[in-house]
Amino acid sequence: MARLIQQFKDALSSIEPGDDKANAPEAHKLVRDALVADAKLTEYGADPVLIGSYKRSVSIKRIKDVDVFVRLPQIPDDVTSQKILDRFFRVLHDEFGTDADGHRRTKRQDRSLQVSFPEYDLYVDAVPARPHADGETWEIPQRGDEDEWVQTNPERLTALSTEMNAAHDGYYVPIVKLIRQTRRAQLGTSKPGGFFFEIATYQAFASGSVSGTDHASYYASALGEISRLVTNFVDYGIDVEDPTLSGNSIRIRATDDELSAARDRFADAAQTARDALSEEDEGQAALAFRGLLGKNGDDEDVFPMPPGFNEDGIKRASVVSAGARLVPAGSRTFG
């Protein structure tokens, strides 16, 4: 069976964010400083924290956005989501202004403000949050409704990810990265996005159906269970549950065609991974995994070939025959 241990390690290294790891926290700090410097937001107890895939260490190359969750524990009940978004816009636009082309760096979105950092080629999304009535979770602006808020619990997902990773000897986080890369390679910019597949991966692990002894076996096992969850979601309307909020499920905006494509591509991916795992020829197994993982943000193949194999997965012919009396001289000299 093809385990390709070093190749999976190299694949994970190839999708690890590079300079983004330094740029993301710097951009976050600049947005955070602007928000906590505002007198009104300070009155509301503004307390920004990082959330999202970057915080959970499951981002893959390249990081395009960083999520800042701005907790406002003292915000009055009569402050609507529209009003607080207006306040965020004024504060951030005053601080960051326009870019070199004269475009506003702060863009209003349904439930957040997006600030561009051209020098880093990334964005920071600042999301206002007020306490939920339960005193434990939070509420953020509801999409498309200026007076409504919706319950959320992003910090809980960070804790759950850490716990799941520990429970599986450090394999959970790398597998989430590989699944996110698989989604990118197989679906491109189509929905569902990476967050949906991250939650599907979490639920796959939580079901007890995912196991392994190395990256290859965990990856193949996870793909199989994720494919089942996606098929159930698309064909039978069985929701993927939100592990951070009891009774809630993950909502996505995807067309029927996109959902069908996700179902079919991940069913094929699961079968390809199973076949590759049982393949005795390492070159052919590597070729299959390369096809699943595609190229990284630098347009480089994610999965490398093992030593002694060409890029087409065929073993290189040896220039020395068994039992040969003469061996070609090398090109290196020593002295």
C-alpha positions as CSV (number, residue, x, y, z in Angstrom):
1,M,0.0,0.0,0.0
2,A,1.3,3.5,-0.9
3,R,1.7,5.6,2.1
4,L,4.1,8.2,0.6
5,I,4.8,9.7,4.1
6,Q,7.5,12.2,3.0
7,Q,5.4,13.3,0.0
8,F,2.4,14.1,2.1
9,K,4.7,16.1,4.4
10,D,6.0,18.0,1.4
11,A,2.5,18.5,0.1
12,L,1.5,20.1,3.4
13,S,4.5,22.3,3.3
14,S,3.7,23.5,-0.2
15,I,0.2,24.7,0.9
16,E,1.4,26.4,4.1
17,P,1.0,30.2,4.0
18,G,4.3,32.0,3.5
19,D,4.8,35.7,4.0
20,D,1.0,35.8,4.7
21,K,1.8,34.5,8.2
22,A,3.6,37.7,9.0
23,N,1.4,40.1,7.1
24,A,-1.9,38.8,8.4
25,P,-1.3,39.6,12.1
26,E,0.2,43.0,11.2
27,A,-3.0,43.9,9.2
28,H,-5.2,42.6,12.0
29,K,-3.3,44.8,14.5
30,L,-3.8,48.0,12.4
31,V,-7.5,47.4,12.1
32,R,-7.8,46.5,15.8
33,D,-5.9,49.6,16.9
34,A,-8.2,51.8,14.8
35,L,-11.4,50.3,16.3
36,V,-10.3,50.4,20.0
37,A,-9.1,54.0,19.6
38,D,-12.7,55.2,18.8
39,A,-14.4,56.7,21.9
40,K,-17.9,55.3,21.1
41,L,-16.6,51.8,20.5
42,T,-14.5,52.0,23.6
43,E,-17.7,52.9,25.5
44,Y,-19.2,49.7,24.1
45,G,-16.3,47.7,25.4
46,A,-14.7,47.0,22.0
47,D,-12.6,43.8,22.4
48,P,-11.4,42.5,19.0
49,V,-10.1,39.0,18.6
50,L,-8.9,36.9,15.6
51,I,-11.2,34.2,14.3
52,G,-11.5,32.3,11.1
53,S,-9.2,29.8,9.3
54,Y,-6.1,31.8,10.1
55,K,-6.8,31.7,13.8
56,R,-7.6,27.9,13.6
57,S,-4.3,27.3,11.8
58,V,-6.2,25.7,8.8
59,S,-5.5,28.4,6.2
60,I,-3.8,27.4,3.0
61,K,-1.7,29.4,0.6
62,R,-2.6,32.1,-0.1
63,I,-4.3,33.9,2.8
64,K,-6.6,36.5,1.2
65,D,-8.6,37.6,4.2
66,V,-8.3,37.8,8.0
67,D,-11.4,37.8,10.2
68,V,-11.5,40.1,13.2
69,F,-14.4,39.5,15.6
70,V,-15.1,42.7,17.5
71,R,-16.9,41.9,20.7
72,L,-19.0,44.7,22.1
73,P,-20.1,43.6,25.6
74,Q,-21.6,47.0,26.6
75,I,-23.4,47.9,23.4
76,P,-27.0,49.2,24.2
77,D,-29.9,47.0,23.1
78,D,-31.3,49.8,20.9
79,V,-28.2,50.0,18.7
80,T,-29.2,48.2,15.5
81,S,-26.9,46.3,13.3
82,Q,-27.2,49.0,10.7
83,K,-26.1,51.7,13.1
84,I,-23.0,49.7,14.4
85,L,-22.0,48.9,10.8
86,D,-22.2,52.6,10.0
87,R,-20.0,53.4,13.0
88,F,-17.4,50.8,11.9
89,F,-17.4,52.3,8.4
90,R,-16.8,55.8,9.6
91,V,-14.0,54.7,12.0
92,L,-12.2,52.5,9.4
93,H,-12.7,54.9,6.4
94,D,-11.3,57.8,8.5
95,E,-8.3,55.7,9.4
96,F,-7.4,54.0,6.1
97,G,-8.9,56.4,3.5
98,T,-8.2,55.5,-0.2
99,D,-5.6,53.5,-2.0
100,A,-3.0,54.7,-4.6
101,D,-5.7,54.6,-7.3
102,G,-8.2,56.7,-5.2
103,H,-10.4,53.8,-4.3
104,R,-11.8,53.5,-0.8
105,R,-10.0,50.9,1.2
106,T,-13.0,50.2,3.4
107,K,-15.8,48.4,1.8
108,R,-19.2,47.7,3.4
109,Q,-20.5,44.2,3.4
110,D,-23.7,42.5,4.6
111,R,-22.4,41.9,8.1
112,S,-18.9,43.3,8.2
113,L,-16.5,46.0,7.0
114,Q,-13.7,44.9,4.7
115,V,-10.4,46.8,4.7
116,S,-8.0,46.3,1.9
117,F,-4.2,46.1,2.4
118,P,-2.7,46.4,-1.1
119,E,0.8,46.2,0.3
120,Y,0.0,42.8,1.7
121,D,-2.4,41.7,-1.0
122,L,-5.0,40.7,1.6
123,Y,-8.2,42.0,3.3
124,V,-9.3,42.3,6.9
125,D,-13.0,41.7,7.7
126,A,-14.1,43.4,10.9
127,V,-17.3,41.8,12.2
128,P,-19.2,43.6,15.1
129,A,-20.7,41.3,17.7
130,R,-23.0,41.8,20.7
131,P,-23.7,39.4,23.5
132,H,-26.5,36.9,23.0
133,A,-29.2,36.5,25.7
134,D,-27.6,33.2,26.9
135,G,-24.6,35.2,28.1
136,E,-22.2,32.7,26.5
137,T,-22.5,33.2,22.7
138,W,-22.6,36.3,20.5
139,E,-24.7,37.8,17.7
140,I,-23.6,39.4,14.5
141,P,-25.6,41.4,11.9
142,Q,-28.0,39.3,9.9
143,R,-27.5,39.5,6.1
144,G,-30.0,41.7,4.4
145,D,-31.7,43.0,7.5
146,E,-30.7,46.2,9.2
147,D,-32.5,45.5,12.5
148,E,-31.7,41.8,13.0
149,W,-28.8,39.9,14.5
150,V,-28.0,36.2,14.3
151,Q,-26.4,34.0,16.9
152,T,-22.8,32.7,16.4
153,N,-20.0,31.2,18.4
154,P,-16.7,31.4,16.4
155,E,-14.4,31.1,19.3
156,R,-15.9,27.8,20.2
157,L,-14.9,26.4,16.8
158,T,-11.2,27.4,17.6
159,A,-11.4,25.4,20.8
160,L,-13.1,22.4,19.1
161,S,-10.5,22.3,16.4
162,T,-7.7,22.3,19.0
163,E,-9.4,19.5,20.9
164,M,-10.0,17.4,17.8
165,N,-6.4,17.8,16.7
166,A,-5.2,16.6,20.1
167,A,-7.6,13.6,20.0
168,H,-6.1,12.5,16.7
169,D,-2.4,12.9,17.4
170,G,-2.1,16.1,15.4
171,Y,-3.6,14.7,12.2
172,Y,-6.9,16.7,12.2
173,V,-5.5,20.1,11.3
174,P,-3.3,18.8,8.5
175,I,-6.3,16.9,7.1
176,V,-8.5,20.0,7.2
177,K,-5.8,21.8,5.1
178,L,-5.6,18.9,2.6
179,I,-9.4,18.9,2.3
180,R,-9.5,22.7,1.8
181,Q,-6.8,22.2,-0.9
182,T,-8.8,19.4,-2.5
183,R,-11.9,21.6,-2.6
184,R,-9.9,24.4,-4.3
185,A,-8.4,22.0,-6.8
186,Q,-11.7,20.2,-7.6
187,L,-14.2,23.1,-7.4
188,G,-12.2,26.2,-8.0
189,T,-14.2,29.4,-7.1
190,S,-17.5,27.5,-7.0
191,K,-19.5,27.0,-3.8
192,P,-19.6,25.5,-1.3
193,G,-16.6,27.2,0.1
194,G,-13.8,26.1,2.3
195,F,-15.7,26.7,5.6
196,F,-18.4,24.3,4.7
197,F,-15.9,21.6,3.9
198,E,-14.0,22.4,7.1
199,I,-17.2,21.8,9.1
200,A,-17.9,18.7,7.1
201,T,-14.4,17.5,8.0
202,Y,-15.0,18.2,11.7
203,Q,-18.3,16.3,11.6
204,A,-16.6,13.4,9.8
205,F,-14.0,13.1,12.5
206,A,-16.6,13.6,15.2
207,S,-18.7,10.7,13.8
208,G,-15.9,8.3,14.7
209,S,-15.7,7.1,11.1
210,V,-12.3,8.7,10.3
211,S,-9.2,7.0,11.3
212,G,-5.6,6.3,10.1
213,T,-2.0,5.8,11.0
214,D,-0.5,8.4,8.6
215,H,-1.6,11.3,6.4
216,A,-2.5,9.1,3.5
217,S,-4.8,6.8,5.4
218,Y,-6.4,9.7,7.3
219,Y,-6.9,11.7,4.1
220,A,-8.6,8.8,2.3
221,S,-10.7,7.9,5.3
222,A,-11.8,11.6,5.7
223,L,-12.7,12.0,2.0
224,G,-14.9,8.9,2.2
225,E,-16.9,10.2,5.1
226,I,-17.0,13.8,3.8
227,S,-18.4,12.5,0.5
228,R,-21.2,10.7,2.4
229,L,-22.1,13.9,4.3
230,V,-22.1,16.0,1.1
231,T,-24.2,13.4,-0.7
232,N,-26.7,13.3,2.1
233,F,-26.8,17.1,2.2
234,V,-27.4,17.4,-1.6
235,D,-29.6,14.5,-2.3
236,Y,-31.6,14.1,0.9
237,G,-31.4,17.5,2.6
238,I,-29.7,16.2,5.7
239,D,-27.9,19.3,7.1
240,V,-24.3,19.5,8.2
241,E,-24.7,20.5,11.9
242,D,-22.9,23.5,13.4
243,P,-20.8,22.0,16.2
244,T,-20.7,25.3,18.0
245,L,-24.4,25.9,18.4
246,S,-26.7,23.1,19.4
247,G,-29.6,22.6,17.0
248,N,-28.1,24.8,14.3
249,S,-26.7,23.8,10.9
250,I,-24.4,25.3,8.4
251,R,-26.0,27.5,5.8
252,I,-24.5,28.1,2.4
253,R,-25.3,30.0,-0.8
254,A,-24.8,27.6,-3.7
255,T,-26.7,26.8,-6.8
256,D,-28.2,23.4,-7.5
257,D,-25.5,22.9,-10.2
258,E,-22.7,23.8,-7.8
259,L,-24.1,21.4,-5.1
260,S,-24.4,18.6,-7.7
261,A,-20.8,19.2,-8.9
262,A,-19.5,19.2,-5.3
263,R,-21.3,15.9,-4.6
264,D,-19.9,14.3,-7.8
265,R,-16.4,15.6,-7.5
266,F,-16.0,14.5,-3.9
267,A,-17.5,11.1,-4.6
268,D,-14.9,10.7,-7.3
269,A,-12.2,12.1,-5.0
270,A,-13.0,9.6,-2.3
271,Q,-12.8,6.7,-4.7
272,T,-9.5,8.0,-6.2
273,A,-8.0,8.3,-2.8
274,R,-9.1,4.7,-1.8
275,D,-7.6,3.4,-5.0
276,A,-4.4,5.3,-4.5
277,L,-4.0,4.1,-1.0
278,S,-4.2,0.4,-2.1
279,E,-2.0,1.0,-5.2
280,E,1.3,-0.9,-4.9
281,D,3.0,1.3,-7.5
282,E,4.1,4.5,-5.7
283,G,4.4,6.5,-8.8
284,Q,0.8,5.9,-9.9
285,A,-0.4,6.5,-6.3
286,A,1.5,9.8,-6.2
287,L,0.0,10.7,-9.6
288,A,-3.5,10.2,-8.2
289,F,-2.9,12.2,-5.1
290,R,-1.4,15.0,-7.3
291,G,-4.5,15.1,-9.3
292,L,-6.6,15.4,-6.2
293,L,-4.6,18.2,-4.7
294,G,-3.8,20.2,-7.8
295,K,-1.7,23.3,-7.6
296,N,-1.0,25.7,-4.7
297,G,-1.3,29.5,-4.7
298,D,2.0,29.8,-6.4
299,D,0.8,27.6,-9.3
300,E,3.0,24.7,-8.3
301,D,2.0,21.1,-8.0
302,V,1.2,20.4,-4.4
303,F,2.0,16.7,-4.4
304,P,5.6,15.7,-5.4
305,M,6.7,12.5,-7.0
306,P,8.7,10.1,-4.9
307,P,12.4,9.7,-5.7
308,G,13.1,7.7,-8.8
309,F,9.9,8.5,-10.6
310,N,9.2,10.8,-13.5
311,E,6.5,13.4,-13.5
312,D,4.1,11.1,-15.3
313,G,4.4,8.5,-12.4
314,I,6.6,6.1,-14.4
315,K,9.7,4.8,-12.7
316,R,12.9,6.0,-14.2
317,A,15.0,3.5,-16.0
318,S,18.3,2.7,-14.3
319,V,21.5,3.4,-16.2
320,V,23.2,0.5,-14.4
321,S,22.1,-3.1,-15.2
322,A,22.2,-5.7,-12.5
323,G,25.5,-7.5,-12.6
324,A,27.2,-5.0,-14.9
325,R,31.0,-5.0,-14.6
326,L,31.4,-1.3,-15.6
327,V,29.6,1.6,-14.0
328,P,29.5,5.0,-15.8
329,A,31.8,7.6,-14.2
330,G,30.2,10.4,-12.2
331,S,30.7,14.1,-13.1
332,R,32.0,15.2,-9.7
333,T,35.7,15.4,-8.7
334,F,37.2,15.2,-5.3
335,G,40.5,16.3,-4.1
